[in-house]
Amino acid sequence: MVQVRHGERTIELRPGETVLDGLLRSGAYFPYHCRSGACHTCIAQATAGSPPPLAQGDLTSAERAEGYFLACLAVPETDLVVRAVY
């Protein structure tokens, strides 16, 4: 199981579950709106681990290099430590 840490909270994602859905399921506050990647409200940064490329597709190359990704599209294959970008 893939684990995601956000602040003091660590959760295990269910198979095929996005970072956003896992965080919301666990009761974490995380900003979001459209849930389809269009609004970028759920932009996050991986401070450890690698976000999936699909969740970075619409971002600039500089954002991708710094580990930014869209939590609503991210179904990671490895553990992540994330922070929301408000």
Buried (B, 14 or more C-beta within 10 A) or exposed (E): EBBBBBEEEEBEBEEEBBBBBBBBEBEBEBBBEEBEBEBBBBBBBBEEBBBBEEBBEBBEEEBBEEBBBBBBBBBBEEBBBBEBBE
